[in-house]
Amino acid sequence: MQSEYLTVRQLSQKHPAFPEGGLRWFIFNEHQNGFAKCVRRVGRKVLISEVDFLEWIDSQNGGQK
């Protein structure tokens, strides 16, 4: 599956369960919480891979569904 890159605002609007502030906290702590695999930087712009983000969310539940 090809990854779609979204800004923090776009991702928050597409997935309203995750407010912008919460996403920014994930980004700020990306190296401690494993969120770094979801983040791509182009200059000053921070983009989030939607596919990697959804996989990361699933992994936070210890693999349980």
mmCIF file of the N, C-alpha and C atoms, coordinates in Angstrom:
data_MODEL
# 
_entry.id   MODEL 
# 
loop_
_atom_site.group_PDB 
_atom_site.id 
_atom_site.type_symbol 
_atom_site.label_atom_id 
_atom_site.label_alt_id 
_atom_site.label_comp_id 
_atom_site.label_asym_id 
_atom_site.label_entity_id 
_atom_site.label_seq_id 
_atom_site.pdbx_PDB_ins_code 
_atom_site.Cartn_x 
_atom_site.Cartn_y 
_atom_site.Cartn_z 
_atom_site.occupancy 
_atom_site.B_iso_or_equiv 
_atom_site.pdbx_formal_charge 
_atom_site.auth_seq_id 
_atom_site.auth_comp_id 
_atom_site.auth_asym_id 
_atom_site.auth_atom_id 
_atom_site.pdbx_PDB_model_num 
ATOM 1   N N  . MET A 1 1  ? 0.838   -1.176 0.000  1.00 0.00 ? 1  MET A N  1 
ATOM 2   C CA . MET A 1 1  ? 0.000   0.000  0.000  1.00 0.00 ? 1  MET A CA 1 
ATOM 3   C C  . MET A 1 1  ? 0.888   1.246  0.000  1.00 0.00 ? 1  MET A C  1 
ATOM 4   N N  . GLN A 1 2  ? 0.601   2.193  -0.860 1.00 0.00 ? 2  GLN A N  1 
ATOM 5   C CA . GLN A 1 2  ? 1.406   3.403  -0.935 1.00 0.00 ? 2  GLN A CA 1 
ATOM 6   C C  . GLN A 1 2  ? 0.984   4.370  0.166  1.00 0.00 ? 2  GLN A C  1 
ATOM 7   N N  . SER A 1 3  ? 1.958   4.964  0.781  1.00 0.00 ? 3  SER A N  1 
ATOM 8   C CA . SER A 1 3  ? 1.700   5.856  1.895  1.00 0.00 ? 3  SER A CA 1 
ATOM 9   C C  . SER A 1 3  ? 1.268   7.230  1.401  1.00 0.00 ? 3  SER A C  1 
ATOM 10  N N  . GLU A 1 4  ? 0.304   7.802  2.086  1.00 0.00 ? 4  GLU A N  1 
ATOM 11  C CA . GLU A 1 4  ? -0.120  9.168  1.827  1.00 0.00 ? 4  GLU A CA 1 
ATOM 12  C C  . GLU A 1 4  ? 0.427   10.018 2.962  1.00 0.00 ? 4  GLU A C  1 
ATOM 13  N N  . TYR A 1 5  ? 1.065   11.122 2.617  1.00 0.00 ? 5  TYR A N  1 
ATOM 14  C CA . TYR A 1 5  ? 1.642   12.003 3.624  1.00 0.00 ? 5  TYR A CA 1 
ATOM 15  C C  . TYR A 1 5  ? 0.696   13.169 3.876  1.00 0.00 ? 5  TYR A C  1 
ATOM 16  N N  . LEU A 1 6  ? 0.436   13.416 5.144  1.00 0.00 ? 6  LEU A N  1 
ATOM 17  C CA . LEU A 1 6  ? -0.490  14.464 5.545  1.00 0.00 ? 6  LEU A CA 1 
ATOM 18  C C  . LEU A 1 6  ? 0.170   15.384 6.564  1.00 0.00 ? 6  LEU A C  1 
ATOM 19  N N  . THR A 1 7  ? -0.262  16.634 6.585  1.00 0.00 ? 7  THR A N  1 
ATOM 20  C CA . THR A 1 7  ? 0.184   17.538 7.637  1.00 0.00 ? 7  THR A CA 1 
ATOM 21  C C  . THR A 1 7  ? -0.545  17.153 8.926  1.00 0.00 ? 7  THR A C  1 
ATOM 22  N N  . VAL A 1 8  ? -0.112  17.727 10.025 1.00 0.00 ? 8  VAL A N  1 
ATOM 23  C CA . VAL A 1 8  ? -0.760  17.460 11.310 1.00 0.00 ? 8  VAL A CA 1 
ATOM 24  C C  . VAL A 1 8  ? -2.236  17.834 11.228 1.00 0.00 ? 8  VAL A C  1 
ATOM 25  N N  . ARG A 1 9  ? -2.538  18.987 10.675 1.00 0.00 ? 9  ARG A N  1 
ATOM 26  C CA . ARG A 1 9  ? -3.922  19.454 10.573 1.00 0.00 ? 9  ARG A CA 1 
ATOM 27  C C  . ARG A 1 9  ? -4.760  18.506 9.700  1.00 0.00 ? 9  ARG A C  1 
ATOM 28  N N  . GLN A 1 10 ? -4.215  18.106 8.557  1.00 0.00 ? 10 GLN A N  1 
ATOM 29  C CA . GLN A 1 10 ? -4.943  17.208 7.654  1.00 0.00 ? 10 GLN A CA 1 
ATOM 30  C C  . GLN A 1 10 ? -5.220  15.864 8.314  1.00 0.00 ? 10 GLN A C  1 
ATOM 31  N N  . LEU A 1 11 ? -4.222  15.323 9.016  1.00 0.00 ? 11 LEU A N  1 
ATOM 32  C CA . LEU A 1 11 ? -4.396  14.030 9.679  1.00 0.00 ? 11 LEU A CA 1 
ATOM 33  C C  . LEU A 1 11 ? -5.452  14.133 10.779 1.00 0.00 ? 11 LEU A C  1 
ATOM 34  N N  . SER A 1 12 ? -5.421  15.227 11.521 1.00 0.00 ? 12 SER A N  1 
ATOM 35  C CA . SER A 1 12 ? -6.392  15.435 12.588 1.00 0.00 ? 12 SER A CA 1 
ATOM 36  C C  . SER A 1 12 ? -7.804  15.563 12.023 1.00 0.00 ? 12 SER A C  1 
ATOM 37  N N  . GLN A 1 13 ? -7.951  16.230 10.894 1.00 0.00 ? 13 GLN A N  1 
ATOM 38  C CA . GLN A 1 13 ? -9.266  16.376 10.277 1.00 0.00 ? 13 GLN A CA 1 
ATOM 39  C C  . GLN A 1 13 ? -9.765  15.041 9.717  1.00 0.00 ? 13 GLN A C  1 
ATOM 40  N N  . LYS A 1 14 ? -8.859  14.240 9.189  1.00 0.00 ? 14 LYS A N  1 
ATOM 41  C CA . LYS A 1 14 ? -9.241  12.942 8.618  1.00 0.00 ? 14 LYS A CA 1 
ATOM 42  C C  . LYS A 1 14 ? -9.547  11.920 9.704  1.00 0.00 ? 14 LYS A C  1 
ATOM 43  N N  . HIS A 1 15 ? -8.848  12.026 10.842 1.00 0.00 ? 15 HIS A N  1 
ATOM 44  C CA . HIS A 1 15 ? -9.029  11.111 11.977 1.00 0.00 ? 15 HIS A CA 1 
ATOM 45  C C  . HIS A 1 15 ? -9.298  11.966 13.220 1.00 0.00 ? 15 HIS A C  1 
ATOM 46  N N  . PRO A 1 16 ? -10.548 12.415 13.408 1.00 0.00 ? 16 PRO A N  1 
ATOM 47  C CA . PRO A 1 16 ? -10.851 13.370 14.488 1.00 0.00 ? 16 PRO A CA 1 
ATOM 48  C C  . PRO A 1 16 ? -10.606 12.846 15.905 1.00 0.00 ? 16 PRO A C  1 
ATOM 49  N N  . ALA A 1 17 ? -10.392 11.562 16.062 1.00 0.00 ? 17 ALA A N  1 
ATOM 50  C CA . ALA A 1 17 ? -10.082 11.029 17.398 1.00 0.00 ? 17 ALA A CA 1 
ATOM 51  C C  . ALA A 1 17 ? -8.716  11.500 17.874 1.00 0.00 ? 17 ALA A C  1 
ATOM 52  N N  . PHE A 1 18 ? -7.909  12.023 16.950 1.00 0.00 ? 18 PHE A N  1 
ATOM 53  C CA . PHE A 1 18 ? -6.556  12.474 17.278 1.00 0.00 ? 18 PHE A CA 1 
ATOM 54  C C  . PHE A 1 18 ? -6.445  13.982 17.032 1.00 0.00 ? 18 PHE A C  1 
ATOM 55  N N  . PRO A 1 19 ? -6.609  14.790 18.084 1.00 0.00 ? 19 PRO A N  1 
ATOM 56  C CA . PRO A 1 19 ? -6.518  16.244 17.927 1.00 0.00 ? 19 PRO A CA 1 
ATOM 57  C C  . PRO A 1 19 ? -5.088  16.687 17.583 1.00 0.00 ? 19 PRO A C  1 
ATOM 58  N N  . GLU A 1 20 ? -4.992  17.866 17.003 1.00 0.00 ? 20 GLU A N  1 
ATOM 59  C CA . GLU A 1 20 ? -3.684  18.389 16.589 1.00 0.00 ? 20 GLU A CA 1 
ATOM 60  C C  . GLU A 1 20 ? -2.690  18.420 17.745 1.00 0.00 ? 20 GLU A C  1 
ATOM 61  N N  . GLY A 1 21 ? -3.129  18.844 18.898 1.00 0.00 ? 21 GLY A N  1 
ATOM 62  C CA . GLY A 1 21 ? -2.232  18.923 20.059 1.00 0.00 ? 21 GLY A CA 1 
ATOM 63  C C  . GLY A 1 21 ? -1.663  17.561 20.433 1.00 0.00 ? 21 GLY A C  1 
ATOM 64  N N  . GLY A 1 22 ? -2.487  16.538 20.375 1.00 0.00 ? 22 GLY A N  1 
ATOM 65  C CA . GLY A 1 22 ? -2.024  15.188 20.683 1.00 0.00 ? 22 GLY A CA 1 
ATOM 66  C C  . GLY A 1 22 ? -1.019  14.696 19.662 1.00 0.00 ? 22 GLY A C  1 
ATOM 67  N N  . LEU A 1 23 ? -1.277  14.975 18.393 1.00 0.00 ? 23 LEU A N  1 
ATOM 68  C CA . LEU A 1 23 ? -0.343  14.576 17.339 1.00 0.00 ? 23 LEU A CA 1 
ATOM 69  C C  . LEU A 1 23 ? 0.989   15.303 17.503 1.00 0.00 ? 23 LEU A C  1 
ATOM 70  N N  . ARG A 1 24 ? 0.921   16.590 17.851 1.00 0.00 ? 24 ARG A N  1 
ATOM 71  C CA . ARG A 1 24 ? 2.157   17.354 18.050 1.00 0.00 ? 24 ARG A CA 1 
ATOM 72  C C  . ARG A 1 24 ? 2.948   16.803 19.243 1.00 0.00 ? 24 ARG A C  1 
ATOM 73  N N  . TRP A 1 25 ? 2.252   16.320 20.271 1.00 0.00 ? 25 TRP A N  1 
ATOM 74  C CA . TRP A 1 25 ? 2.931   15.701 21.416 1.00 0.00 ? 25 TRP A CA 1 
ATOM 75  C C  . TRP A 1 25 ? 3.639   14.427 20.961 1.00 0.00 ? 25 TRP A C  1 
ATOM 76  N N  . PHE A 1 26 ? 2.960   13.607 20.129 1.00 0.00 ? 26 PHE A N  1 
ATOM 77  C CA . PHE A 1 26 ? 3.602   12.406 19.584 1.00 0.00 ? 26 PHE A CA 1 
ATOM 78  C C  . PHE A 1 26 ? 4.875   12.784 18.834 1.00 0.00 ? 26 PHE A C  1 
ATOM 79  N N  . ILE A 1 27 ? 4.806   13.844 18.026 1.00 0.00 ? 27 ILE A N  1 
ATOM 80  C CA . ILE A 1 27 ? 5.964   14.281 17.234 1.00 0.00 ? 27 ILE A CA 1 
ATOM 81  C C  . ILE A 1 27 ? 7.081   14.782 18.149 1.00 0.00 ? 27 ILE A C  1 
ATOM 82  N N  . PHE A 1 28 ? 6.737   15.573 19.158 1.00 0.00 ? 28 PHE A N  1 
ATOM 83  C CA . PHE A 1 28 ? 7.733   16.121 20.073 1.00 0.00 ? 28 PHE A CA 1 
ATOM 84  C C  . PHE A 1 28 ? 8.497   15.006 20.785 1.00 0.00 ? 28 PHE A C  1 
ATOM 85  N N  . ASN A 1 29 ? 7.802   13.913 21.077 1.00 0.00 ? 29 ASN A N  1 
ATOM 86  C CA . ASN A 1 29 ? 8.393   12.785 21.802 1.00 0.00 ? 29 ASN A CA 1 
ATOM 87  C C  . ASN A 1 29 ? 8.663   11.592 20.884 1.00 0.00 ? 29 ASN A C  1 
ATOM 88  N N  . GLU A 1 30 ? 8.820   11.836 19.591 1.00 0.00 ? 30 GLU A N  1 
ATOM 89  C CA . GLU A 1 30 ? 8.895   10.762 18.595 1.00 0.00 ? 30 GLU A CA 1 
ATOM 90  C C  . GLU A 1 30 ? 10.004  9.745  18.851 1.00 0.00 ? 30 GLU A C  1 
ATOM 91  N N  . HIS A 1 31 ? 11.118  10.158 19.422 1.00 0.00 ? 31 HIS A N  1 
ATOM 92  C CA . HIS A 1 31 ? 12.228  9.221  19.620 1.00 0.00 ? 31 HIS A CA 1 
ATOM 93  C C  . HIS A 1 31 ? 12.033  8.355  20.865 1.00 0.00 ? 31 HIS A C  1 
ATOM 94  N N  . GLN A 1 32 ? 11.192  8.798  21.792 1.00 0.00 ? 32 GLN A N  1 
ATOM 95  C CA . GLN A 1 32 ? 10.912  8.002  22.984 1.00 0.00 ? 32 GLN A CA 1 
ATOM 96  C C  . GLN A 1 32 ? 9.741   7.045  22.763 1.00 0.00 ? 32 GLN A C  1 
ATOM 97  N N  . ASN A 1 33 ? 8.797   7.419  21.903 1.00 0.00 ? 33 ASN A N  1 
ATOM 98  C CA . ASN A 1 33 ? 7.576   6.619  21.766 1.00 0.00 ? 33 ASN A CA 1 
ATOM 99  C C  . ASN A 1 33 ? 7.501   5.822  20.458 1.00 0.00 ? 33 ASN A C  1 
ATOM 100 N N  . GLY A 1 34 ? 8.537   5.889  19.621 1.00 0.00 ? 34 GLY A N  1 
ATOM 101 C CA . GLY A 1 34 ? 8.542   5.127  18.375 1.00 0.00 ? 34 GLY A CA 1 
ATOM 102 C C  . GLY A 1 34 ? 7.797   5.786  17.234 1.00 0.00 ? 34 GLY A C  1 
ATOM 103 N N  . PHE A 1 35 ? 7.314   7.002  17.438 1.00 0.00 ? 35 PHE A N  1 
ATOM 104 C CA . PHE A 1 35 ? 6.534   7.704  16.407 1.00 0.00 ? 35 PHE A CA 1 
ATOM 105 C C  . PHE A 1 35 ? 7.410   8.208  15.268 1.00 0.00 ? 35 PHE A C  1 
ATOM 106 N N  . ALA A 1 36 ? 8.737   8.172  15.449 1.00 0.00 ? 36 ALA A N  1 
ATOM 107 C CA . ALA A 1 36 ? 9.668   8.684  14.429 1.00 0.00 ? 36 ALA A CA 1 
ATOM 108 C C  . ALA A 1 36 ? 9.486   7.985  13.091 1.00 0.00 ? 36 ALA A C  1 
ATOM 109 N N  . LYS A 1 37 ? 9.051   6.722  13.105 1.00 0.00 ? 37 LYS A N  1 
ATOM 110 C CA . LYS A 1 37 ? 8.866   5.999  11.845 1.00 0.00 ? 37 LYS A CA 1 
ATOM 111 C C  . LYS A 1 37 ? 7.720   6.576  11.011 1.00 0.00 ? 37 LYS A C  1 
ATOM 112 N N  . CYS A 1 38 ? 6.853   7.367  11.627 1.00 0.00 ? 38 CYS A N  1 
ATOM 113 C CA . CYS A 1 38 ? 5.699   7.955  10.932 1.00 0.00 ? 38 CYS A CA 1 
ATOM 114 C C  . CYS A 1 38 ? 5.998   9.330  10.356 1.00 0.00 ? 38 CYS A C  1 
ATOM 115 N N  . VAL A 1 39 ? 7.045   9.972  10.830 1.00 0.00 ? 39 VAL A N  1 
ATOM 116 C CA . VAL A 1 39 ? 7.300   11.380 10.533 1.00 0.00 ? 39 VAL A CA 1 
ATOM 117 C C  . VAL A 1 39 ? 8.327   11.537 9.418  1.00 0.00 ? 39 VAL A C  1 
ATOM 118 N N  . ARG A 1 40 ? 8.031   12.449 8.495  1.00 0.00 ? 40 ARG A N  1 
ATOM 119 C CA . ARG A 1 40 ? 8.974   12.834 7.441  1.00 0.00 ? 40 ARG A CA 1 
ATOM 120 C C  . ARG A 1 40 ? 9.054   14.358 7.464  1.00 0.00 ? 40 ARG A C  1 
ATOM 121 N N  . ARG A 1 41 ? 10.252  14.854 7.321  1.00 0.00 ? 41 ARG A N  1 
ATOM 122 C CA . ARG A 1 41 ? 10.444  16.308 7.311  1.00 0.00 ? 41 ARG A CA 1 
ATOM 123 C C  . ARG A 1 41 ? 10.957  16.744 5.946  1.00 0.00 ? 41 ARG A C  1 
ATOM 124 N N  . VAL A 1 42 ? 10.327  17.771 5.412  1.00 0.00 ? 42 VAL A N  1 
ATOM 125 C CA . VAL A 1 42 ? 10.750  18.378 4.156  1.00 0.00 ? 42 VAL A CA 1 
ATOM 126 C C  . VAL A 1 42 ? 10.957  19.855 4.476  1.00 0.00 ? 42 VAL A C  1 
ATOM 127 N N  . GLY A 1 43 ? 12.214  20.238 4.680  1.00 0.00 ? 43 GLY A N  1 
ATOM 128 C CA . GLY A 1 43 ? 12.479  21.589 5.162  1.00 0.00 ? 43 GLY A CA 1 
ATOM 129 C C  . GLY A 1 43 ? 11.897  21.728 6.556  1.00 0.00 ? 43 GLY A C  1 
ATOM 130 N N  . ARG A 1 44 ? 11.062  22.746 6.733  1.00 0.00 ? 44 ARG A N  1 
ATOM 131 C CA . ARG A 1 44 ? 10.414  22.944 8.033  1.00 0.00 ? 44 ARG A CA 1 
ATOM 132 C C  . ARG A 1 44 ? 9.071   22.229 8.131  1.00 0.00 ? 44 ARG A C  1 
ATOM 133 N N  . LYS A 1 45 ? 8.581   21.731 7.015  1.00 0.00 ? 45 LYS A N  1 
ATOM 134 C CA . LYS A 1 45 ? 7.284   21.058 7.001  1.00 0.00 ? 45 LYS A CA 1 
ATOM 135 C C  . LYS A 1 45 ? 7.396   19.651 7.585  1.00 0.00 ? 45 LYS A C  1 
ATOM 136 N N  . VAL A 1 46 ? 6.480   19.336 8.472  1.00 0.00 ? 46 VAL A N  1 
ATOM 137 C CA . VAL A 1 46 ? 6.421   18.004 9.090  1.00 0.00 ? 46 VAL A CA 1 
ATOM 138 C C  . VAL A 1 46 ? 5.232   17.277 8.477  1.00 0.00 ? 46 VAL A C  1 
ATOM 139 N N  . LEU A 1 47 ? 5.512   16.120 7.886  1.00 0.00 ? 47 LEU A N  1 
ATOM 140 C CA . LEU A 1 47 ? 4.471   15.306 7.286  1.00 0.00 ? 47 LEU A CA 1 
ATOM 141 C C  . LEU A 1 47 ? 4.397   13.971 8.008  1.00 0.00 ? 47 LEU A C  1 
ATOM 142 N N  . ILE A 1 48 ? 3.212   13.402 8.046  1.00 0.00 ? 48 ILE A N  1 
ATOM 143 C CA . ILE A 1 48 ? 3.007   12.122 8.716  1.00 0.00 ? 48 ILE A CA 1 
ATOM 144 C C  . ILE A 1 48 ? 2.483   11.122 7.694  1.00 0.00 ? 48 ILE A C  1 
ATOM 145 N N  . SER A 1 49 ? 3.119   9.973  7.651  1.00 0.00 ? 49 SER A N  1 
ATOM 146 C CA . SER A 1 49 ? 2.669   8.886  6.789  1.00 0.00 ? 49 SER A CA 1 
ATOM 147 C C  . SER A 1 49 ? 1.425   8.272  7.419  1.00 0.00 ? 49 SER A C  1 
ATOM 148 N N  . GLU A 1 50 ? 0.310   8.333  6.701  1.00 0.00 ? 50 GLU A N  1 
ATOM 149 C CA . GLU A 1 50 ? -0.943  7.811  7.254  1.00 0.00 ? 50 GLU A CA 1 
ATOM 150 C C  . GLU A 1 50 ? -0.860  6.301  7.488  1.00 0.00 ? 50 GLU A C  1 
ATOM 151 N N  . VAL A 1 51 ? -0.260  5.566  6.560  1.00 0.00 ? 51 VAL A N  1 
ATOM 152 C CA . VAL A 1 51 ? -0.129  4.112  6.705  1.00 0.00 ? 51 VAL A CA 1 
ATOM 153 C C  . VAL A 1 51 ? 0.707   3.783  7.940  1.00 0.00 ? 51 VAL A C  1 
ATOM 154 N N  . ASP A 1 52 ? 1.870   4.432  8.076  1.00 0.00 ? 52 ASP A N  1 
ATOM 155 C CA . ASP A 1 52 ? 2.730   4.183  9.240  1.00 0.00 ? 52 ASP A CA 1 
ATOM 156 C C  . ASP A 1 52 ? 2.043   4.597  10.538 1.00 0.00 ? 52 ASP A C  1 
ATOM 157 N N  . PHE A 1 53 ? 1.286   5.694  10.490 1.00 0.00 ? 53 PHE A N  1 
ATOM 158 C CA . PHE A 1 53 ? 0.560   6.166  11.669 1.00 0.00 ? 53 PHE A CA 1 
ATOM 159 C C  . PHE A 1 53 ? -0.450  5.116  12.135 1.00 0.00 ? 53 PHE A C  1 
ATOM 160 N N  . LEU A 1 54 ? -1.225  4.570  11.211 1.00 0.00 ? 54 LEU A N  1 
ATOM 161 C CA . LEU A 1 54 ? -2.234  3.575  11.579 1.00 0.00 ? 54 LEU A CA 1 
ATOM 162 C C  . LEU A 1 54 ? -1.587  2.293  12.099 1.00 0.00 ? 54 LEU A C  1 
ATOM 163 N N  . GLU A 1 55 ? -0.451  1.910  11.522 1.00 0.00 ? 55 GLU A N  1 
ATOM 164 C CA . GLU A 1 55 ? 0.286   0.750  12.031 1.00 0.00 ? 55 GLU A CA 1 
ATOM 165 C C  . GLU A 1 55 ? 0.822   1.030  13.431 1.00 0.00 ? 55 GLU A C  1 
ATOM 166 N N  . TRP A 1 56 ? 1.316   2.257  13.640 1.00 0.00 ? 56 TRP A N  1 
ATOM 167 C CA . TRP A 1 56 ? 1.845   2.637  14.949 1.00 0.00 ? 56 TRP A CA 1 
ATOM 168 C C  . TRP A 1 56 ? 0.728   2.600  15.994 1.00 0.00 ? 56 TRP A C  1 
ATOM 169 N N  . ILE A 1 57 ? -0.449  3.096  15.643 1.00 0.00 ? 57 ILE A N  1 
ATOM 170 C CA . ILE A 1 57 ? -1.590  3.071  16.562 1.00 0.00 ? 57 ILE A CA 1 
ATOM 171 C C  . ILE A 1 57 ? -1.914  1.622  16.943 1.00 0.00 ? 57 ILE A C  1 
ATOM 172 N N  . ASP A 1 58 ? -1.957  0.731  15.950 1.00 0.00 ? 58 ASP A N  1 
ATOM 173 C CA . ASP A 1 58 ? -2.235  -0.688 16.229 1.00 0.00 ? 58 ASP A CA 1 
ATOM 174 C C  . ASP A 1 58 ? -1.185  -1.290 17.157 1.00 0.00 ? 58 ASP A C  1 
ATOM 175 N N  . SER A 1 59 ? 0.074   -0.906 16.981 1.00 0.00 ? 59 SER A N  1 
ATOM 176 C CA . SER A 1 59 ? 1.153   -1.464 17.804 1.00 0.00 ? 59 SER A CA 1 
ATOM 177 C C  . SER A 1 59 ? 1.084   -0.973 19.254 1.00 0.00 ? 59 SER A C  1 
ATOM 178 N N  . GLN A 1 60 ? 0.414   0.118  19.505 1.00 0.00 ? 60 GLN A N  1 
ATOM 179 C CA . GLN A 1 60 ? 0.323   0.665  20.867 1.00 0.00 ? 60 GLN A CA 1 
ATOM 180 C C  . GLN A 1 60 ? -0.589  -0.167 21.753 1.00 0.00 ? 60 GLN A C  1 
ATOM 181 N N  . ASN A 1 61 ? -1.346  -1.057 21.150 1.00 0.00 ? 61 ASN A N  1 
ATOM 182 C CA . ASN A 1 61 ? -2.260  -1.905 21.916 1.00 0.00 ? 61 ASN A CA 1 
ATOM 183 C C  . ASN A 1 61 ? -1.630  -3.250 22.232 1.00 0.00 ? 61 ASN A C  1 
ATOM 184 N N  . GLY A 1 62 ? -0.335  -3.357 22.084 1.00 0.00 ? 62 GLY A N  1 
ATOM 185 C CA . GLY A 1 62 ? 0.343   -4.600 22.363 1.00 0.00 ? 62 GLY A CA 1 
ATOM 186 C C  . GLY A 1 62 ? -0.016  -5.720 21.383 1.00 0.00 ? 62 GLY A C  1 
ATOM 187 N N  . GLY A 1 63 ? -0.469  -5.338 20.190 1.00 0.00 ? 63 GLY A N  1 
ATOM 188 C CA . GLY A 1 63 ? -0.836  -6.308 19.179 1.00 0.00 ? 63 GLY A CA 1 
ATOM 189 C C  . GLY A 1 63 ? -2.208  -6.925 19.387 1.00 0.00 ? 63 GLY A C  1 
ATOM 190 N N  . GLN A 1 64 ? -2.924  -6.519 20.431 1.00 0.00 ? 64 GLN A N  1 
ATOM 191 C CA . GLN A 1 64 ? -4.259  -7.044 20.675 1.00 0.00 ? 64 GLN A CA 1 
ATOM 192 C C  . GLN A 1 64 ? -5.285  -6.260 19.890 1.00 0.00 ? 64 GLN A C  1 
ATOM 193 N N  . LYS A 1 65 ? -6.292  -6.954 19.413 1.00 0.00 ? 65 LYS A N  1 
ATOM 194 C CA . LYS A 1 65 ? -7.352  -6.271 18.644 1.00 0.00 ? 65 LYS A CA 1 
ATOM 195 C C  . LYS A 1 65 ? -8.641  -6.327 19.384 1.00 0.00 ? 65 LYS A C  1 
# 
